[in-house]
Amino acid sequence: MLSVLDLFAAVSFPAIDPVAFSVGPLKVHWYGLAYVAGILLAWLVARDLLRRPGLWRDNTPPLTLQQVDDFILWAAIGIVAGGRLGYILFYDFANVVANPLRIFAVWDGGMSFHGGLIGTTIAMLYFARRNQIRLLSLFDLVACVAPIGLFFGRLANFVNGELWGRPSDVAWAMAFPTGGPFPRHPSQLYEAALEGLVLFIVLQVLARLGHLKYAGRITGLFAAGYASARIFVEFFREPDPQLGYLLGGWLTMGMLLSLPMLMIGLGLFVRSLRANANSARGN
């Protein structure tokens, strides 16, 4: 049990207005700007990777610069539509069944990363087939830049004072405005650091060391890396109140959704290693 002294020891939550700026009646929120910044910077980094043919198998990038420009719109639609639908299905289904109009209440809901991942995957499948692009190489390109969006998205969660962590007495715990009187783990910042910054650096280093030549390897590392980071942070993050802990124990929905992602990621990584080994023996 946290003491009164622990409450006073909590780091003050920075009172940042969720609205970045207003133009007349139009209010622009930091959350929306985070999505724009994440997609824009991911597009710029993707273009830089495609400008370096030596990073790719047979010195041939899987997309042209024009194609990645076209794809960014499909990716944005997949992220937003999938993220919203995923949140409804995974986290808020009962409330939506009771009130279907809640689907459109984006100001009183959320976005799910796993839903956004499914939406973006569908967009990639469609775009690759339509343009006869190597699917795993497209996945690898997107995986290289996806942590940028995760980083900005988690920072936006922090600014909004949402998705906070469990009560804690660590020196950097914060009392969030919507989290009651207890200081809590700033789990949004943990996720921004691990799922965003650290994962981005690791994947960029590996990509520029030549691992994009092995189709599926970067995708596997991204999936396994994200899932591992998410499962770890879930031990510090407060479960969604409408779900709580699953199976009457410590399991959360975030963990449950990340486990298949971890298995798929490890499978893709092992597959790429075996394919490379078989290719080396053939030579």
CORKAGI-V885603 format. One record per run of one state. SS is the DSSP state (H for helix, E for strand, - for the rest). FROM is the first residue (numbers start at 1). LEN is the number of residues. Records with the same first field share a line. If there is no record, write none. Layout:
SS=FROM-LEN + FROM-LEN
This chain:
-=1-3 + 10-1 + 12-7 + 24-2 + 51-2 + 56-1 + 60-5 + 92-1 + 99-1 + 105-1 + 109-4 + 132-3 + 160-5 + 166-1 + 168-6 + 175-9 + 185-2 + 209-2 + 214-3 + 235-2 + 238-8 + 247-4 + 252-1 + 283-1
H=4-6 + 30-21 + 53-3 + 57-3 + 65-27 + 93-6 + 100-5 + 106-3 + 113-19 + 135-25 + 187-22 + 211-3 + 217-18 + 253-30
E=11-1 + 19-5 + 26-4 + 165-1 + 167-1 + 174-1 + 184-1 + 237-1 + 246-1 + 251-1
